[in-house]
Amino acid sequence: MVVSDTLEAADDMHPPLSRRERDLTLCSLLRRQLSRILRLVDLEVGGRAAQADAFAVGRDGQPSALAASPHRRLEYGAIPGYARSEPRFHVIDRGLRRALRMGAFQRNGIALPVDGFRLRDIGQWSHYPTVSLDDNCGSISSYCNCDCEFCFEKGTRGAGIALGCAQLSLREVETRTKHYSPEKRTGIVQSGRFSLEPFANPRCLEILERIHDAAPGEQTNITTNGSYLTEDVVARLARLTPIMVTVSMNAGDGEMRRLIMKDRKPGGDETAMAVLPLLREYQIPFIASYVPWPSKPLPDMENMIRLVDRHDGLVARVCLPSWTRFARDDAPFDTEEYWPRILEVISRLRGEVAVPIHVMPNMYELRTMLPVVQGTFKHSPAAEAGIRYGDVILAIDGERVVTRPEVSNMMAARFQDTSISSTTFSLAREGRLVETTVPHIHDPEQLRYPYKALAGPEGPPVWRGCLGLHIADGFELRSFVGLRDILKERSGECVLLYISPLGEPYFREGVQMLGGIEQLGEPCELHVETLRPDHWGGNVQIGDLWTFRDLIAQTEAWIERNHIRPDVVLAPRSFLTNGGNDLLGECYLDFERALDIEFCPLPCPRIAI
């Protein structure tokens, strides 16, 4: 090769290696790499553990016939999902693939058709943060019995997401239970595979019951389309308190559901439409959701919300319809015209029903960081004290509050203190100052459904909605303080900061709370840009769907437009996994290699939209 010849001519002190010497060097490197990998994993053949005692390199440096056969291809369906949380899986995957292009593992002189690997010494992989055992077990099923025209999964494989399809096994639940620490809230590294209809897994109920038995005080959360929720199933779920069920209703009657969800389960439409009164009968708190796709008339959305209200649901959730360019070539509707129409209907309904109506993404409707009450749960202390939708909380027992997370965190701490008997709220309501006192009721026998159902059998509810206030998630001021600290360290540098379209009003408001953009970016030259997730196209606005490809393309365009080259690019790290990758598996190094500009993620909690 030309490069090799040039290097040899440039340094006579290092004569070229002979072919044997190159082979020995290659084998030494390969041996070192495989020894490192095999300290972390065991090999598999056809899903069974396999022990190798040698690795044979192909003759003349070429892969053996076995290594080149289709059986040697390592198609690890789980790798992309796990690698989002643990980048070392990518390293292991690539190392084994490279090795198998050069030769084959052997046992007793016979080649092993290795087609996978499993983790060894699980304990070293069990220190990953998690919310609960339920959360650590992750997706029960990444299959679904419906084919909804508005499903978020459509087109994602074309977009480069391949997280694999799988169903959780009882064996994996047992392993995760064994290595879960409720005190530390840590568990085995989690997979990012899609979580679709859990009851498509025939062992779903057994899995839920085992998780509940292992962690009886933790809340079980189920999201389902309702097709499998017969009375027998609901009765078994009722024994798993505390539990929360989210039902993707998406229709106000059975005929509409049949048309738009295309349920393949016989009798699924009838079962799903009958589930809300069953959940009410068995005292299971539930949230019902609806996607108002334009093929459905908006009165159908009204019918669903009234149905939820009639059966005492906790929340009626309306998910504003979205699509990506990978799912649809043409826009199915005009977002700027259609979304406001949906909000008009919801605004009217809030005066007619008691159930809180939550819009997702909530940041589209509620464009402020202030602690605005989004409703109160039926029969809760807050509802009976007269707190209502649109009230702005100014102070709690005389202590001023300015953001929604501040209220949620303060109330969660207060509610767990059984010595506190009541909380007084100072509210701004239609230009007036209103004060109301809400009692803390710790005896479940004095509570009524659905608020009562938030309590476990051991005592009162410990939940973000304590006292019955429904308050949406939001930005925390500490994120802005963190940004200010980063900018101080960048004194004299040109900094380009990206924010999302939905987050822009929050950013502007938070900056003003801290004294204005000038003070925030005073030590450096700060430029703020709104970035849309162009990789996805369509009308997707969620900042968590950014990719590094978006950042690269828009930064190149920004440099060309402004004739300025930033020293560093900042962006909220909420679009990154724990392993530092985006949804396509790419990391900040891809950005820095492409532009030769430093990328700095801004620490901030992910917002539940």
Number of C-alpha atoms within 10 A of each C-alpha: 5 7 7 10 10 10 13 15 12 10 10 9 8 10 10 15 11 9 10 9 11 12 15 12 13 13 15 11 12 18 15 11 15 15 11 13 18 15 11 18 17 18 22 17 14 10 12 14 13 18 14 17 10 15 21 18 21 17 11 9 12 13 19 18 12 17 25 16 12 8 12 19 16 17 12 13 15 17 21 24 23 20 24 27 20 22 19 15 21 15 13 19 19 13 16 20 17 11 20 26 20 19 22 25 22 18 13 9 12 13 17 21 22 25 20 23 22 14 15 14 12 16 13 13 16 18 17 18 16 20 13 20 26 24 14 22 25 17 22 27 23 19 18 19 19 19 13 18 14 19 15 13 13 17 17 16 13 11 16 12 16 19 23 17 16 17 18 18 17 16 10 12 20 16 14 22 21 14 18 25 18 15 6 12 15 19 27 24 21 23 21 20 25 19 17 20 24 24 23 19 18 13 16 19 15 13 22 22 17 17 23 21 12 16 17 17 14 20 22 22 14 18 19 20 27 23 27 22 23 16 16 9 12 18 17 14 23 17 14 23 22 23 21 21 18 21 23 19 30 25 27 21 19 16 12 16 21 17 15 18 20 16 19 14 13 10 11 22 26 17 18 23 22 17 20 25 16 16 22 18 15 16 21 26 26 27 19 25 27 23 20 23 20 12 12 17 11 15 12 17 25 17 14 21 29 20 19 27 20 15 17 25 29 28 25 25 22 23 18 19 22 19 23 22 19 17 21 13 11 10 13 14 16 9 15 9 9 15 16 13 13 16 16 10 14 20 12 10 17 15 9 11 14 24 23 26 25 21 23 17 17 19 23 20 14 17 15 20 22 22 25 24 20 21 25 28 27 24 18 22 24 24 19 15 13 12 25 21 21 15 19 24 25 22 18 18 12 11 10 13 17 18 22 23 21 18 22 21 11 14 21 17 12 17 23 16 11 11 9 12 13 16 18 15 20 21 23 17 16 10 7 8 13 16 17 14 17 20 16 21 18 16 11 18 10 8 17 14 19 22 25 22 24 27 23 19 15 11 12 22 22 17 16 21 19 25 25 25 25 24 20 24 20 25 22 19 20 13 17 20 15 13 21 19 13 15 22 15 11 18 14 14 16 18 22 20 21 21 19 22 18 20 19 18 18 22 20 13 15 24 19 14 13 14 10 14 17 13 12 20 20 15 16 17 17 19 14 13 15 14 20 24 24 20 19 21 16 20 19 18 21 18 23 18 20 25 25 24 19 17 23 17 15 19 22 13 12 16 12 11 9 8 9 10 16 19 16 17 21 20 22 21 20 20 20 24 19 16 15 19 22 22 24 18 21 16 19 19 15 14 22 16 10 13 15 12 17 16 19 15 17 18 15 18 14 16 13 11 15
